Structure formats: structure tokens, C-alpha cells
Amino acid sequence: MNTTSCVVVVGYNGNRVHDIQKLRELCKSLYNARLILLVEKIQPHDDQVADHVCSTSLAEKDVAASLELVVGCLNADSWNLIGVLPFSDRGVLLGAALASHFGLPGITTGEARAGLDKQIFRGLEAAAGTSPEEYRPVFSARVESLPELRERVVELGGKAFIKPACEGASRGCRVIHHPSECDDAWLALKPYREGGIVLEELVQNAREYSWDCVAGSTWVTEKTTTEGAYRAEIQQVVPAPLPAEVQTRLMAAGRHMSSLVSRDNGAWHNEVFLRSDNLTSAVETNMRPGGMHIWDLARRAFVNFDPWERWVRWAVEGKTEQHQPVARGYCGIRLLRAPAGGILRAMPDIETLARVLRIDLVEGQYAKRIGDSVSALVKDNFSFIGHIVLFNEHYGQLSNDLLRLAEAIESRTEVTCLAPATRAVC
């Protein structure tokens, strides 16, 4: 019986469906393999970017049943599975189970749990026998009830950071500035309580970075987050502009975080604090490609470097190479905010505006459409209305242009505010 080679991609976060197309093309060109996409719920564009789409649960309690289902489907249709790519936080568990079952490059399900559940990671961090000299663990505890939350926040001096234990894309992440905010925070986290809620000390006056790794190739990405009650990532720049000493510290922190969980994983997006005293601390570890187009930024910022190809080769051949790519400049993405809450009425043409401002645009896209409901309050990465991507050999010019263009777009975006009795244009 003839078999057809295939690579399975397990899940994807948010609006990353177009990244599946890149992976599909690489599987075809490198190995003449088809791409099978596993998702919990099939979305409208899934069948356009994958050769085949299957739906199955990615929940931890269903991993054994989902594994049996997928193995049965692959055998029934005579597929020859040659690689597994876990592409979402929830997909890491089933991805690990599939790789283990077929003897393919990947991690164990135990390692996958440690990467997915932030509290398991904190336990490994606390128990570590060694760590980099400049690295400091963050206090972290799981909270099961509102009274316990209040008690813990008081113990932490009245300020804390709360988040779901097993979510990504900044979903549910929230700052508590005073114990009186515990009630609202606990209510807002209701959708995530089943997966566990984690409370951590509030790290203040720190810069955020990520240690990004694909098949042994590593770099540091500069991260900017929004201020206020919620914290969502609004800007990323690859590579982060850093003095050599700070680069070394962040690299050491990222490597330490990955070594706590697994030495065999193909993709990491480890988020790291650089504290005001230049010590480092882990924000969290993610065992999949970074979001916000970070790998696309890296492909443009570095010489002859394609993270997507390296990831596919790792999944199929187990190919790993310790390598720091060489930068040819800086590539950055900035997300766009709605100027007010209401119904989106008009948006400027991004390409035209960039030309007027004499800014070279790499990419500009809207995630929302005219008539969509929008909010000025950014709660997570899905609250933004679009994004811009720029490249420049000079970091200062890149930062300036990202802000200038974003502000120009946002100030020309029109929203119809919906008040109880009136409709006014904001």
C-alpha cells in the first residue's frame, strides 16, 4: 500500500493561520510532505492553508483519547508521519504525545506540562540546584479562592500580578495595585479558573525581553507592554539593542529557563525581566514559536536566516545547531489601538500614510473591519485593530518611525461611540 509523508501541526494561537501556509510550503519543498492541521475547532480559513484539517480536543485530560484518534486516522488513510510541530500552548501536550508515540524529535508529555503550566515551571525554578549568578526567581503561588487571593496580595505588600496558569497571548494577565482590586480581578479570571490561577510578586521598573530559540539558534527580542490594569504586548523589536554584558545576562536567563524544562524542545519563547538593578527574572516559558510575527522579524533582521525552515528541519531530522544569527539591522512590529470604544467607522490607508511620512513600510494590516466593535481598553493581544512592521539599520530611527506611523494611523481612525441614548462620533 502506498503511503504519503506528512507533518502534523498541532493547534495555533489567535490569528496565526497564515503562518500555517508558510509551514505547508516548507513541508512540500523540503520533504514533499503534506501538512495536516489539528485544531479544537475548525475555522473558515483552515482548509485553505493546510492539506488536511482534523478537529480533536487539546485538553490535558483528553490527550490519551486524542492521541488514539489521531493515530487511528493516520493509519486508516495510510499517512507516514515524519514530523510534529506543536504550534500553540495547548497543542504542546498532544504534540509531545504524538512525537513520543512515533519516535520522532520532540519532548515528553511530562516536559510539555512543565512548559504549559506556569506553576509547574515555578516549582522547577524554586527547586533548581544552580542558576546564573544574576538570576532571581520570582515569588509565585497558585490561588484557589477570593479570600486566599486577598490574603496573598496583603502578604505581598498590597501589589501583585495575576494570570491564568495555562494561557498565552496575555489573556487574563492583570496588575493588582491595591487589595481592594482583588474582587474585580477574581471575577475577570472566571473563564480561566478551571486551568488554575497564579499570583506572582509585581516586578516593577523592569524592562521585558524574550529569549527566542529555534533548533539551537538564539536571539533576544525587545518587548514593550501596555500600561494600566491589563498588560498586553504592543511592540517587539528584533534583535534587542543591548550592551554585551546585558545580552549575556538575558541569554543566560533564557537558557536556564529552558534547561529547567527540556533540552530537546525545538522552539522556545522565554519571556524575561531585566530588573532595575540589572538582575534577570523569568516571566514565563513558552514551548512554541513567539507570537506577534517575531520569527518573521528575525527572518528580515538577520543575514540568511529562516526560523520556519529550521523548525521544520528540527521536527523531521532532529537537526539542532548552536548558533547566534548575525544582524543586518532592526525589524520591529507595533500593534495599533482604537482611539475610543464603539463601532469602527473609518481607517486610513496605511501604505499612503507611510509614504506621506516618508517611512519605508514592510507590512501594514488591519485585524478589524469597518462595522466591527472595538475597545480603547486593551485587555490582551486580540484587542488591537491591526499592526505595522518596519525595518531600519538604525534602532533609534526604527523606534521613532514605529511611534510616528502608529500615532498617525490611530489619530485618523474614526469610531462611533455608543452611549445609552446617543450616538456620537468620537
Residue pairs with C-beta under 8 A, 6 or more apart in sequence:
1 78
2 78
3 78
3 79
3 80
4 33
4 34
4 78
4 79
4 80
5 31
5 32
5 33
5 34
5 79
5 80
5 82
6 27
6 33
6 34
6 35
6 36
6 51
6 52
6 74
6 79
6 80
6 81
6 82
7 23
7 27
7 31
7 33
7 34
7 35
7 36
7 81
7 82
7 83
7 84
7 85
7 312
7 315
7 316
8 35
8 36
8 37
8 38
8 70
8 81
8 83
8 84
8 85
8 95
8 98
9 20
9 23
9 35
9 36
9 37
9 38
9 50
9 85
9 87
10 38
10 58
10 84
10 85
10 86
10 87
10 88
10 91
10 92
10 94
10 95
10 98
11 38
11 39
11 40
11 58
11 86
11 87
11 88
11 89
11 90
11 91
11 94
11 95
12 19
12 20
12 37
12 39
12 87
12 88
12 91
13 87
13 88
13 89
13 168
13 169
13 288
13 291
14 169
14 291
14 381
14 382
15 367
15 382
16 87
16 291
17 43
17 45
17 46
17 49
18 49
19 87
19 289
19 308
20 35
20 37
20 46
20 49
20 50
20 87
21 49
22 308
23 35
23 85
23 87
23 308
23 312
24 35
24 49
24 50
24 51
26 308
26 309
26 312
27 33
27 34
27 35
27 83
27 312
28 34
28 35
30 309
30 312
30 313
30 316
31 82
31 83
31 312
31 316
33 82
33 83
33 316
34 51
34 52
34 79
35 50
35 51
35 52
36 50
36 51
36 52
36 53
36 54
36 74
36 79
37 46
37 49
37 50
37 52
37 53
37 54
38 54
38 55
38 56
38 58
38 70
38 91
38 94
39 46
39 53
39 54
39 55
40 55
40 56
40 57
40 58
40 90
41 55
42 53
42 55
46 53
47 53
54 70
54 73
56 62
56 66
56 69
56 70
56 94
57 65
57 66
58 66
58 88
58 90
58 91
58 93
58 94
59 90
60 93
60 113
60 116
63 93
63 94
63 97
63 109
64 97
66 94
66 97
67 94
67 97
67 98
67 101
70 94
70 98
71 98
71 101
73 79
74 81
81 98
81 102
81 104
82 104
82 316
83 104
83 105
83 312
83 315
83 316
84 95
84 98
84 99
84 102
84 104
84 105
84 106
84 315
85 95
85 311
85 312
85 315
86 92
86 94
86 95
86 96
86 106
86 112
86 287
86 288
87 95
87 288
87 289
88 168
88 288
89 116
89 166
89 167
89 168
89 286
89 287
89 288
90 116
90 166
91 288
92 107
92 112
92 115
92 116
92 287
92 288
93 109
93 112
93 113
93 116
95 106
95 112
96 106
96 107
96 108
96 109
96 111
96 112
97 109
98 104
98 106
99 105
99 106
99 107
100 106
100 108
100 109
104 315
104 316
105 264
105 266
105 314
105 315
105 316
105 317
105 318
106 264
106 265
106 266
106 315
107 115
107 262
107 264
107 265
107 287
108 262
111 261
111 262
111 264
111 265
112 287
113 120
114 120
114 121
114 124
114 260
114 261
114 262
115 121
115 261
115 262
115 265
115 285
115 286
115 287
116 166
116 287
117 165
117 166
117 196
118 140
118 163
118 165
118 166
118 198
118 284
119 140
119 142
119 165
119 196
119 198
121 257
121 260
121 261
121 282
121 284
121 285
122 137
122 138
122 140
122 198
124 260
124 261
125 137
125 257
125 260
125 282
126 137
128 256
128 260
131 137
131 256
132 249
132 252
132 253
132 256
132 280
134 249
134 252
134 253
134 278
134 279
134 280
135 252
135 253
135 256
135 279
135 280
135 281
136 275
136 279
136 280
136 281
137 281
137 282
138 200
138 201
138 203
138 273
138 281
138 282
138 283
139 156
139 200
139 201
140 198
140 199
140 200
140 201
141 152
141 198
141 199
141 200
142 165
142 196
142 197
142 198
142 199
143 149
143 152
143 162
143 197
143 198
143 199
144 197
146 182
146 183
146 186
149 162
149 182
149 185
149 186
149 197
149 199
150 179
150 182
152 160
152 199
153 159
153 160
153 176
153 179
153 182
153 199
154 179
156 199
156 201
156 202
158 177
158 178
158 179
159 175
159 176
159 177
159 178
159 202
159 204
160 175
160 176
160 199
160 200
160 201
160 202
161 173
161 174
161 175
161 176
161 199
161 200
161 201
161 202
161 203
161 231
162 172
162 173
162 174
162 176
162 185
162 189
162 197
162 198
162 199
162 200
163 172
163 173
163 174
163 197
163 198
163 200
164 171
164 172
164 189
164 192
164 195
164 196
164 197
164 198
165 192
165 195
165 196
165 197
165 198
166 192
166 195
166 196
167 192
167 195
168 286
168 291
169 291
169 380
169 381
169 382
170 225
170 230
170 231
170 232
170 233
170 380
170 381
171 192
171 380
171 381
172 188
172 189
172 191
172 192
172 380
173 230
173 231
173 232
173 380
174 185
174 188
174 189
174 229
174 230
174 231
175 202
175 228
175 229
175 230
175 231
176 182
176 185
176 202
177 229
181 229
189 197
203 273
203 275
203 281
205 275
205 276
206 273
206 274
206 275
206 276
206 281
207 222
207 273
207 274
208 223
208 224
208 225
208 271
208 272
208 273
208 274
208 283
209 220
209 221
209 222
209 223
209 240
209 250
209 271
209 272
209 274
210 220
210 221
210 223
210 236
210 254
210 269
210 270
210 271
210 272
210 290
210 294
211 218
211 220
211 250
211 251
211 253
211 254
211 255
211 257
211 258
211 268
211 270
211 272
212 218
212 219
212 220
212 221
212 238
212 268
212 269
212 270
212 290
212 294
212 295
212 298
213 254
213 258
213 267
213 268
213 270
214 266
214 267
214 268
214 289
214 295
214 307
214 310
214 311
214 314
215 266
215 267
215 310
215 311
215 313
215 314
215 319
215 320
215 321
216 320
216 321
216 322
216 323
217 305
217 307
217 310
217 321
217 323
217 324
217 325
218 251
218 254
218 255
218 323
218 324
219 238
219 239
219 298
219 302
219 324
219 325
220 239
220 240
220 242
220 247
220 250
220 251
220 254
221 236
221 237
221 238
221 239
221 240
221 290
221 294
221 297
222 235
222 236
222 237
222 238
222 239
222 240
222 241
223 233
223 235
223 236
223 271
224 233
224 234
224 235
224 236
225 231
225 232
225 233
225 234
226 232
226 233
226 234
226 378
228 377
230 377
230 378
230 379
230 380
232 378
232 379
232 380
232 381
232 383
232 384
233 291
233 292
233 335
233 381
234 334
234 335
234 337
234 378
234 384
235 332
235 333
235 334
235 335
235 402
236 290
236 292
236 293
236 294
236 297
236 332
236 333
237 297
237 330
237 331
237 332
237 395
237 398
237 399
238 294
238 297
238 298
238 301
238 302
238 330
238 331
238 332
239 298
239 301
239 302
239 327
239 330
240 247
240 250
241 330
241 395
242 250
246 274
246 278
249 274
249 278
249 280
250 272
250 274
250 280
252 280
253 270
253 272
253 280
253 281
253 282
254 268
254 270
254 272
257 268
257 270
257 272
257 282
257 285
258 265
258 268
258 270
258 285
260 285
261 285
261 287
262 287
265 287
266 311
266 314
266 315
266 320
267 287
267 288
267 289
267 311
267 314
268 285
268 286
268 287
269 286
269 288
269 289
269 290
269 291
269 294
270 282
270 284
270 285
270 286
271 282
271 283
271 284
271 285
271 286
272 280
272 281
272 282
272 283
273 280
273 281
273 282
273 283
274 280
275 281
289 295
289 307
289 311
291 381
292 333
292 335
292 381
292 387
293 333
293 387
293 389
295 307
295 308
296 389
297 331
297 332
297 333
297 389
298 305
298 307
298 325
298 331
299 305
299 306
299 307
299 308
300 331
300 362
300 391
301 327
301 328
301 329
301 330
301 331
301 391
302 325
302 326
302 327
302 328
303 325
303 326
303 327
303 328
305 325
310 319
310 321
313 319
314 320
328 393
329 391
329 392
329 393
329 394
330 391
330 392
330 393
330 394
330 395
330 398
331 362
331 389
331 390
331 391
331 398
332 389
332 390
332 391
332 398
332 399
332 402
333 387
333 388
333 389
334 387
334 388
334 402
334 403
334 405
334 406
335 381
335 384
335 386
335 387
336 366
336 384
336 385
336 386
336 387
336 388
336 406
336 409
336 410
336 413
337 376
337 378
337 383
337 384
337 385
337 410
338 344
338 368
338 374
338 375
338 376
338 385
338 410
338 413
338 415
339 376
339 410
339 411
339 413
339 415
339 426
340 376
340 415
340 417
340 426
341 374
341 375
341 376
341 377
341 415
341 417
341 418
342 373
342 374
342 415
342 416
342 417
342 418
342 426
343 371
343 372
343 373
343 374
343 415
343 416
343 418
344 368
344 369
344 370
344 371
344 372
344 373
344 374
344 385
344 413
344 414
344 415
345 370
345 414
345 415
345 416
345 425
346 370
346 412
346 413
346 414
347 366
347 370
347 385
347 386
347 409
347 412
347 413
347 414
348 408
348 409
348 412
348 413
350 361
350 364
350 365
350 366
350 386
350 388
350 405
350 409
351 361
351 364
353 405
353 408
353 409
353 412
354 360
354 361
354 364
354 388
354 405
355 361
357 401
357 404
357 405
357 408
359 390
359 401
359 404
359 405
360 390
360 391
360 392
361 388
361 389
361 390
361 405
362 389
362 390
362 391
363 387
363 388
363 389
364 386
364 387
364 388
364 389
365 386
365 387
366 385
366 386
367 384
367 385
367 386
367 387
368 374
368 385
368 386
374 385
374 415
375 383
377 383
378 384
385 413
386 409
388 402
388 405
388 406
388 409
390 398
390 401
390 402
390 405
391 398
392 398
392 401
414 425
414 426
415 425
415 426
416 423
416 424
416 425
416 426
417 423
417 424
417 425
417 426
